[in-house]
Amino acid sequence: MQFPAVRALDNVSLEFEPGEVHGIIGENGAGKSTLMKILSGVQQPTSGEVVLDGEVIRLKDVRHAFSKGIAMIHQELDVVEDLTVAENVFLGNEPRKLGLLDKALMAKETDELLKRVSAEFNSKTRVADLSIAGKQLVEIAKALSHNASILIMDEPTAVVSDKETESLFALIEELKQQGVTIIYISHRLVEVDRLCDRITVLRDGKFVITLPRGEVTEAEMANYMVGREMGDVYPPKTPMPEGEPSLKVTELSAEGVQGASLEVRPGEIVGLAGLIGSGRSELCEAIAGARHSSSGSVTLNGEAVSCKNPKQASKIGIAYVSEDRKGAGLVLDMDTIENTTLASHSGFFIDRKSEKKTAEAWRENLDIRVGDMKAPILFLSGGNQQKVAIAKWLDMNPKVLMLDEPTRGVDVGAKREIYNLVHKFSEQGLATIVVSSELPEIIGLCHRVYVMREGKIVGELVGEQITEENIMQLAAGVGAA
């Protein structure tokens, strides 16, 4: 199989072999999405050609790509929640018998597909009742129902747990053995290094290099992506801050949180680690008033506070940047100016001149790369969207900043910029809590780390105690650090 030059990507030429896992990496805006849209029939190339098994093809749409055995599993899963698994798998391709849906055949073939992908649910399960990982398996089963020989996976581990990630990796290996070609897009270079037989780097819409696994390190991948030496990804840690805490949480309980206690000093970066579902986000939401707390207390600079919602919390100095950037952090149809000032400039009468001045100041301060400040923020890269989400709350001049999965879905260059921003504001005395599923991020940024399991804080690590082994032992409940 071969996919030669696609002029819309500035003369990119690539080849994909049967039964290989081929990694595609690059910063946001590198051309990955455009390439995948062309290969999956979503977008037409302006020039160049796609050659499949020796035949030049021009994919008219997604259905046409399906018919040629090419399917894409998007990061934003395309499932219908209210339908069953079988109905989703055969959506738009339903078998019929005497003019009626052949539900028995749908169930039979779906259960066979689910067995092939090692799913622990059946064809009659309602999709709304599945986890993100389960819905992902439904998408893969749907692709396989079309006899897909080429499967494109876009950031497939972005919102699944470590256990679910391992299951996905095992499935990828099985599909590879069955001759399926996997095109794997990820910002997680450790995954790319582990899974992919070959790795291609795109930058600024151009092909940079393709190398076999084992001939390129993660650091070298990052350098190829940004076109320069990355050096140390994390800024050097400042000494452990001393003094009275800015934020003190005592025995706080809420839905998903049981008796949590923590504190953060001015200038300190504190990590919240744990497996997905451990209560990290729920604890931040309870502190910020986005989740009702049933007991316990929150103290800010020595004074007890009680927040009913995040806006009220921000007014007294507690800011929470949600992990759901697109759903809860930004209004995608609004422009960069409006999103930046959403918390600080509100009401019936808004001074548009002041609003623009504020947004321009944060654009310069956080190096938000946007051509037209009046264009919908939907068109910004993930890294720049995240900077706007952070700027929105920084404009409220918080004493405590809580960042929930701050680098999810952003490229390695943008990650480094966000790390530098966190470090910069820490040096200025801002107390910061970082929630992250990426342990290197927790280890590289934080002075102290609280580990959560089943809604409880089960350990606190400081200095050299902050290691992946210690964090995972506490998170999994298999030992004490």
MARLUMDO-422109 format. One record per residue (C-alpha): residue in three letters; y, z, x. Coordinates in pm, 1 decimal, always signed. Each point is the difference from the previous one (the first is absolute). Last residue first. Layout:
REM MARLUMDO-422109
ALA Y Z X
...
REM end
This chain:
REM MARLUMDO-422109
ALA +452.2 +4942.1 +601.9
ALA -246.9 +119.2 -260.5
GLY -303.4 -187.6 -112.3
VAL -147.3 -249.9 -242.6
GLY +262.0 +27.9 -274.9
ALA +83.3 -371.6 +6.8
ALA +372.8 +48.6 +50.9
LEU -50.6 +292.2 +241.7
GLN -248.5 -186.4 +216.4
MET +208.8 -317.1 -31.4
ILE +316.3 +166.9 +128.6
ASN -178.4 +167.2 +291.7
GLU -169.9 -322.9 +108.6
GLU +313.4 -212.0 -37.7
THR +192.0 +240.4 +223.9
ILE +294.6 +233.8 -60.8
GLN -123.7 +314.1 +178.3
GLU +198.6 -110.3 +305.5
GLY +324.4 +93.0 -174.6
VAL -49.1 +177.0 -332.4
LEU -262.0 -21.7 -273.4
GLU +2.6 +174.7 -338.9
GLY -307.3 +21.3 -220.3
VAL -147.4 -6.3 -348.5
ILE +304.9 -80.0 -211.8
LYS -150.8 -31.1 -345.7
GLY -10.0 -280.7 -255.9
GLU -359.5 -99.4 +70.2
ARG +60.5 -15.5 +377.1
MET +332.0 +15.1 +181.2
VAL +87.2 +10.2 +371.5
TYR +338.7 +131.7 +113.8
VAL +127.7 -157.4 +320.7
ARG +260.8 +119.1 +249.0
HIS +236.7 -177.1 +241.2
CYS -76.2 -337.1 -157.5
LEU +56.9 -358.7 +103.2
GLY -288.8 -131.7 +212.4
ILE -272.7 +218.3 -151.6
ILE +95.7 -78.2 -360.7
GLU +37.9 -370.4 +76.4
PRO -326.3 -9.2 +196.2
LEU -161.2 +161.5 -307.9
GLU +93.4 -279.5 -238.7
SER -36.0 +143.7 -350.1
SER +358.4 +121.8 +16.7
VAL +226.0 +258.7 -160.2
VAL +303.7 +75.9 +216.9
ILE +218.1 +305.9 -64.9
THR +343.4 +3.4 +164.3
ALA +267.1 +263.2 +66.4
LEU +319.5 -181.4 +99.5
GLY +168.5 +149.1 +307.0
GLN +161.6 -305.9 +160.3
GLU -296.5 -32.6 +235.8
SER -221.7 -25.8 -307.7
PHE +223.9 -279.0 -126.7
LYS -64.3 -202.6 +315.5
HIS -374.1 +74.1 +10.1
VAL -48.4 -118.8 -359.5
LEU +207.3 -309.4 +80.4
ASN -204.8 -69.7 +314.3
TYR -321.8 +25.2 -201.2
ILE +146.9 -242.1 -256.7
GLU +84.2 -251.5 +275.0
ARG -348.8 +31.2 +148.7
LYS -154.8 -64.3 -338.0
ALA +221.8 -305.1 -49.0
GLY -140.7 -153.2 +320.0
VAL -358.3 +84.6 -97.7
ASP +24.4 -157.4 -342.9
VAL +61.5 +176.1 -328.6
GLY -253.1 +56.4 -280.0
ARG -1.9 +379.0 +21.9
THR +260.6 +116.7 +252.2
PRO +162.4 +291.8 -185.5
GLU -324.5 +134.4 -154.9
ASP +196.6 +274.9 -181.9
LEU +323.5 +89.8 +179.2
MET +148.2 +338.2 -95.2
LEU +356.7 +57.4 +121.3
VAL +150.4 +349.7 +5.3
LYS +368.4 +81.9 +50.4
PRO +100.5 -306.4 -197.9
ASN +327.4 -194.8 +31.9
MET -31.4 -185.5 -334.1
ASP +37.6 -326.2 +193.0
LEU -325.0 +91.7 +176.0
TRP -171.0 -44.2 -338.2
LYS +88.9 -365.2 -52.5
ALA -22.6 -67.3 +373.3
ILE -373.0 +83.4 -4.6
ALA -73.9 -248.5 -279.3
VAL +222.5 -255.5 +178.6
LYS -196.6 +48.9 +322.7
GLN -323.8 -45.6 -195.9
GLN +121.6 -330.3 -141.9
ASN +83.7 -109.1 +354.2
GLY -352.8 +74.7 +119.8
GLY -162.8 -165.8 -300.7
SER +197.8 -320.2 +51.8
LEU +292.4 -71.5 -232.7
PHE -30.9 -247.5 -289.4
LEU -60.8 +263.1 -268.9
ILE +332.4 +154.9 +99.5
PRO +165.3 -245.3 -238.4
ALA +285.0 -186.7 +177.6
LYS +344.7 +162.1 +9.5
MET -32.0 +129.4 +359.2
ASP -64.5 -357.6 +111.5
GLY -159.0 -46.4 +341.0
VAL -185.4 +328.7 +27.8
ARG -117.1 +180.6 +309.2
ILE +52.0 +372.3 -50.3
ASP +100.6 +131.3 +344.1
LEU -7.8 +365.0 -117.1
ASN +366.2 +76.3 +80.7
GLU +122.9 -356.5 -56.1
ARG -154.3 -42.6 -344.2
TRP +85.6 +362.8 -71.9
ALA +370.3 -75.2 +54.5
GLU -22.8 -322.5 -202.1
ALA -152.7 +191.0 -291.6
THR +280.5 +256.8 +3.7
LYS +272.2 -266.9 +16.2
LYS -163.6 -189.7 -287.8
GLU -6.6 +311.2 -219.3
SER +358.4 +85.2 +89.7
LYS +115.5 -344.3 -110.4
ARG -221.4 +13.7 -308.5
ASP +152.8 +331.8 -113.7
ILE -245.7 +80.6 -275.9
PHE +111.9 +103.6 -346.6
PHE -271.9 +88.5 -248.5
GLY -204.2 +209.7 +243.0
SER -161.9 -51.3 +337.2
HIS +97.2 -30.8 +364.8
SER -202.3 +248.1 +209.9
ALA -353.9 -55.4 -128.3
LEU +2.4 -378.8 -47.6
THR +226.9 -61.1 +298.4
THR -250.1 -183.8 +221.3
ASN -167.1 -166.1 -297.3
GLU +329.5 -133.5 -137.0
ILE +109.7 -141.4 +336.2
THR -340.2 -154.4 +73.6
ASP -15.3 -184.3 -332.4
MET -172.2 +95.8 -323.1
ASP -309.6 -180.4 -128.7
LEU -228.1 +209.4 +224.3
VAL +124.0 +339.3 -116.3
LEU -109.9 +217.2 +291.4
GLY -184.5 +321.5 +81.0
ALA -221.2 +56.8 -303.7
GLY -205.0 -316.5 -55.2
LYS +85.3 -209.9 +303.4
ARG +3.3 +279.1 +257.0
ASP -289.4 +194.9 -147.8
GLU -36.4 +242.8 +292.1
SER +309.5 +176.4 -134.7
VAL +304.6 +87.4 +212.9
TYR +81.1 +361.2 -95.0
ALA +340.1 +156.9 +70.8
ILE +83.2 +370.8 -13.0
GLY +369.3 +90.9 +48.9
ILE +136.0 +154.5 -318.7
LYS +94.4 -334.2 -153.5
SER -326.7 -154.8 +116.8
ALA -201.5 +255.5 -195.4
GLN +192.5 -78.6 -318.8
LYS -76.8 -368.2 +53.1
PRO -366.0 +78.1 +72.3
ASN -52.1 +183.3 -331.4
LYS -12.4 +354.2 -140.9
CYS +76.6 +172.0 +328.9
SER -18.0 +375.8 +48.1
VAL +173.1 +154.8 +298.6
ALA -16.8 +339.0 +171.6
GLU +259.4 +42.3 +275.2
GLY -87.2 +59.2 +366.9
ASN +95.7 -345.0 +123.7
LEU -203.6 -157.1 -279.3
THR -267.4 +220.3 -155.9
VAL -281.0 -126.3 -221.6
SER -213.3 +240.4 -203.6
GLY -345.8 +45.8 -146.1
SER -135.6 -69.3 -346.9
SER -55.4 -274.7 -257.9
SER +182.0 -280.0 +181.8
HIS +95.0 -307.8 -203.7
ARG -22.3 -324.4 +199.9
ALA +298.7 -217.5 +97.3
GLY +192.8 +317.8 +77.5
ALA +35.6 -71.5 +372.6
ILE -229.3 +283.2 +112.5
ALA -259.0 -93.0 -263.9
GLU +16.0 -367.7 +100.3
CYS -51.9 +94.3 +364.9
LEU -304.7 +208.4 -93.3
GLU -142.3 -280.2 -216.4
SER +40.1 -245.1 +285.9
ARG -212.1 +218.7 +228.8
GLY -252.8 +111.3 -261.6
SER -329.9 -90.2 +167.6
GLY -38.1 -317.0 -207.6
ILE -3.2 -228.7 +303.4
LEU -130.1 +203.3 +293.7
GLY +220.9 +246.7 +179.8
ALA +319.1 +23.5 +202.0
LEU +348.4 +135.2 -73.3
GLY +207.9 -26.9 +316.3
VAL +302.4 +206.6 +95.2
ILE +294.9 -149.1 +189.1
GLU +241.1 +276.6 +103.3
GLY +374.3 -49.1 +41.1
PRO +84.3 +290.2 -230.8
ARG -315.8 +204.5 -62.0
VAL -279.3 -83.8 -243.5
GLU -213.8 +251.4 -187.9
LEU -332.1 +0.4 -180.0
SER -192.5 +174.4 -278.0
ALA -226.7 -166.0 -255.9
GLY -157.4 +207.1 -278.0
GLN -203.6 -277.1 -160.6
VAL +134.9 -354.7 -39.0
GLY -145.1 -283.3 -211.9
GLU +192.5 +101.6 -312.9
ALA +241.6 +259.2 +131.2
SER -17.7 +311.2 +217.0
LEU +242.2 +124.0 +267.0
GLU -112.2 +307.7 +193.5
THR +324.4 +9.2 +202.0
VAL +199.8 -304.6 +110.1
LYS +271.9 +52.1 +259.3
LEU +248.4 -273.0 +86.0
SER +283.7 +18.8 +252.2
PRO -204.5 +246.4 +203.1
GLU +165.5 +268.6 +213.3
GLY +17.4 -60.8 +372.2
GLU -194.6 -208.6 +249.0
PRO -54.8 -371.2 +48.1
MET -308.7 -109.2 +200.8
PRO +133.2 -203.8 +293.0
THR +79.5 -365.9 -78.1
LYS -286.8 -244.4 -24.1
PRO +22.2 -322.3 +197.1
PRO +45.1 -308.0 -223.4
TYR -321.3 -147.5 -140.0
VAL -105.8 -361.5 +60.4
ASP +7.3 +37.9 +378.0
GLY +64.4 -336.3 +160.0
MET +30.4 -284.7 -249.6
GLU +30.2 -274.8 +259.1
ARG +152.6 -305.7 -161.9
GLY -88.9 -283.1 -234.8
VAL -38.0 +227.9 -302.5
MET -352.0 -102.7 -98.5
TYR -119.5 -82.4 +352.5
ASN +107.2 +346.2 +119.3
ALA -178.0 +168.9 -290.3
MET -321.5 -189.4 +75.6
GLU +33.5 +98.3 +367.4
ALA +21.3 +367.2 -95.8
GLU -306.3 -37.3 -223.7
THR -190.3 -150.7 +291.3
VAL -98.1 -366.3 +35.1
GLU -311.2 -163.1 +147.0
GLY -247.5 +222.8 -181.8
ARG +27.5 -187.7 -326.0
PRO +55.2 -369.8 +65.4
LEU +357.9 -127.1 +34.5
THR +222.5 -226.5 -208.1
ILE +362.8 -37.2 +112.2
VAL +359.6 -42.1 -115.3
PHE -5.1 -226.5 -306.6
LYS +345.6 -30.3 -150.6
GLY +159.9 +125.6 -318.3
ASP +219.0 +250.8 +184.6
ARG -304.7 +149.6 +173.5
LEU -366.8 -56.5 -78.9
VAL -285.1 +163.7 +192.5
THR -362.5 -105.3 -45.2
ILE -293.4 +234.7 +61.9
ARG -364.4 -98.1 +42.7
ASP -321.6 +184.7 -78.0
CYS +192.0 +250.1 -210.6
LEU -120.5 +340.4 -108.2
ARG +83.4 +263.4 +262.0
ASP +308.8 -154.5 +156.9
VAL +138.6 -93.8 -342.0
GLU -64.1 +351.6 -126.3
VAL +179.3 +157.8 +299.6
LEU +284.1 -247.2 -54.5
ARG +81.9 +136.8 -341.8
HIS +262.1 -250.0 -119.4
SER -277.9 -192.8 -170.8
ILE -101.4 -349.6 -107.2
TYR -373.2 -82.5 +11.9
ILE -125.3 -354.6 -57.0
ILE -369.5 +53.7 -77.5
THR -239.8 -295.0 +25.2
VAL -316.8 +55.6 -203.2
GLY -323.0 -86.9 +182.6
GLN -220.1 +269.4 -158.6
GLN +23.5 +201.6 +322.7
LYS +379.1 -0.6 -42.1
LEU -38.6 +124.2 -355.7
GLU -209.0 +291.1 +128.8
GLU +253.8 +83.0 +273.5
ILE +281.1 -9.3 -256.3
LEU -199.5 +234.5 -223.1
ALA -41.4 +251.0 +285.1
PHE +375.6 -17.0 +64.7
LEU +68.0 +64.8 -368.4
SER -226.4 +305.8 +3.0
GLU +181.8 +132.0 +307.5
THR +333.6 -51.0 -176.3
GLU -127.6 +186.6 -305.5
LYS -80.7 +299.0 +220.6
ASP +340.7 -18.2 +170.5
SER +174.6 -12.6 -336.7
VAL +150.9 -310.2 -160.9
VAL +363.2 -107.0 -38.0
ALA +70.8 -235.5 +292.4
THR -365.6 -76.7 +73.4
PRO -6.4 -359.3 -134.1
GLU +324.1 -109.7 +172.3
ASP -44.5 -360.1 -124.8
MET -362.2 -115.8 -9.0
ILE -72.2 -375.0 -7.7
LEU -361.2 -86.5 -88.5
ILE -140.9 -340.2 +96.6
SER -349.8 -88.6 -124.9
ALA +83.1 +95.6 -356.4
ASN -285.5 -66.5 -240.0
HIS +235.4 +32.6 -298.1
SER -176.8 +321.0 -97.7
LEU +62.6 +109.9 +360.2
ALA +374.2 +6.9 -65.5
LYS -51.9 +205.7 -316.2
ALA -222.2 +241.7 +195.0
ILE +276.3 +36.8 +259.7
GLU +257.0 +73.9 -271.2
VAL -234.4 +254.1 -162.2
LEU -55.3 +158.0 +341.8
GLN +377.1 +44.7 +32.8
LYS +5.8 +168.2 -339.8
GLY -254.8 +248.5 +133.0
ALA +210.2 +66.3 +311.0
ILE +305.0 +64.9 -218.0
SER -208.8 +245.2 -201.4
LEU -163.9 -107.5 -324.8
ASP +60.1 +126.7 -356.0
ALA +256.8 -270.7 -76.9
VAL -269.4 -258.4 +78.7
ARG -210.7 +108.0 -298.1
THR -363.2 +17.2 +109.2
LYS -235.7 -236.9 -183.6
SER -89.5 -204.4 +309.4
ASN -125.7 +300.4 +193.0
PHE +127.7 +263.2 +241.4
GLU -107.4 +108.1 +349.7
ALA +92.6 -330.0 +165.2
SER -208.2 -117.2 +296.6
VAL +169.3 -344.5 +18.3
ARG -324.6 -185.2 -75.3
LYS -92.3 +254.0 -266.4
LEU +332.3 -69.1 -168.6
LEU -78.8 -372.2 +8.5
GLU -336.5 +55.3 -168.6
ASP +164.8 +225.7 -257.6
THR +256.2 -273.9 -66.2
GLU -271.4 -262.0 -49.2
LYS -183.0 +209.5 -259.5
ALA +313.5 +116.9 -180.3
MET +144.2 -351.6 -26.9
LEU -337.9 -136.3 -111.3
ALA -20.8 +260.9 -276.4
LYS +360.8 -59.9 -97.8
ASP -53.9 -369.4 -66.6
LEU +336.9 -54.5 -166.7
LEU -39.4 -212.1 -311.5
GLY -0.1 -377.0 -44.5
LEU -378.2 -22.8 -32.8
LYS -29.2 +182.7 +331.1
ARG +303.8 +40.3 +222.1
PRO +60.2 +95.8 +362.0
GLU +346.7 +144.9 +69.7
ASN +198.5 -153.4 +286.6
GLY +352.8 +112.4 -80.7
LEU -96.8 +363.4 +51.4
PHE -362.6 +5.2 +119.3
VAL +31.0 +295.2 +240.4
ASN +257.0 +171.2 -219.9
GLU -215.2 -16.1 -314.4
ALA -298.2 +126.8 +200.2
VAL +200.2 +294.9 +135.9
THR +116.8 +93.8 -346.7
LEU +348.1 -76.8 -127.5
ASP +289.7 +240.5 -49.3
GLU +105.9 -1.0 +366.1
VAL +32.4 -374.3 +46.0
VAL -37.8 -61.7 +373.5
ASP +221.6 -176.2 +253.7
LEU +12.5 +249.6 +286.9
GLU +331.8 +27.8 +184.3
GLN -137.8 -35.2 +354.3
HIS -138.2 -335.8 -108.8
ILE -365.5 -97.7 +21.2
MET +3.8 -376.1 +58.3
ALA -267.7 -254.7 -88.7
ILE -109.1 -332.5 +151.6
GLY -329.7 -151.9 -117.3
LYS +130.8 -347.6 -81.8
SER -2.1 +71.0 -373.6
PHE +190.7 +320.1 +69.5
ALA +266.7 -201.5 +183.6
HIS +33.9 -223.7 -306.9
ARG +38.6 +306.4 -220.0
VAL +268.8 +134.6 +236.5
ASP +205.9 -320.0 -23.0
LYS +23.0 -362.2 +113.6
LEU -188.4 +37.5 +328.8
ARG +30.0 -316.7 +203.9
ILE -328.1 -71.8 +176.6
VAL -95.9 -196.0 +311.3
GLU -378.8 +10.8 +33.1
GLY -177.4 +98.4 +323.8
ASP -131.0 +329.9 -134.1
LEU +346.7 +85.3 -132.9
VAL +300.3 -172.7 +158.5
VAL +347.0 +114.7 -102.3
GLU +284.4 -235.1 +85.7
GLY +345.5 -21.9 +147.9
SER +323.2 -30.7 -192.0
THR +200.8 +181.4 -266.7
PRO -295.2 +227.0 -72.2
GLN -60.1 +95.9 -364.6
GLN -2.6 +364.1 -112.4
VAL -242.8 +210.5 -202.9
GLY -307.2 -202.2 +96.4
SER -175.3 +272.3 +201.8
LEU +52.5 -165.2 +339.8
ILE +365.6 -71.3 -73.8
LYS +66.0 +353.5 -118.4
MET -179.6 +134.1 +307.3
LEU +222.7 -198.9 +236.6
THR +315.8 +105.5 -180.4
SER -107.9 +365.4 +4.9
LYS -73.9 -2.0 +372.8
GLY +325.7 -176.8 +93.7
ALA +145.8 +250.9 +246.9
GLY +237.6 +144.1 -260.4
ASN -149.6 +347.3 +24.5
GLU -132.7 +29.4 +353.7
GLY -316.8 -176.1 +102.2
ILE -376.9 +19.9 -34.9
ILE -275.3 -229.8 -126.9
GLY -351.5 +126.8 +73.4
HIS -298.9 -232.5 -27.3
VAL -329.8 +150.1 -113.9
GLU -259.7 -268.4 +66.8
GLY -286.7 -131.4 -212.1
PRO +110.2 -362.7 -0.5
GLU +278.4 -70.3 +253.0
PHE +372.8 -5.7 -67.8
GLU +228.1 -241.3 +185.4
LEU +377.4 +24.8 +27.7
SER +299.5 -229.3 +50.2
VAL +358.6 +108.6 -75.8
ASN +258.8 -277.4 +18.3
ASP +308.2 +191.0 -109.7
LEU -154.4 +200.8 -284.1
ALA +112.1 -250.2 -261.5
ARG -148.3 -265.6 +229.9
VAL -356.3 +116.0 -56.0
ALA -207.5 -135.2 +286.7
PRO -376.2 +38.2 -10.5
PHE -226.2 +205.7 -226.4
GLN -357.6 -47.5 +120.7
MET -339.8 +88.8 -129.6
REM end
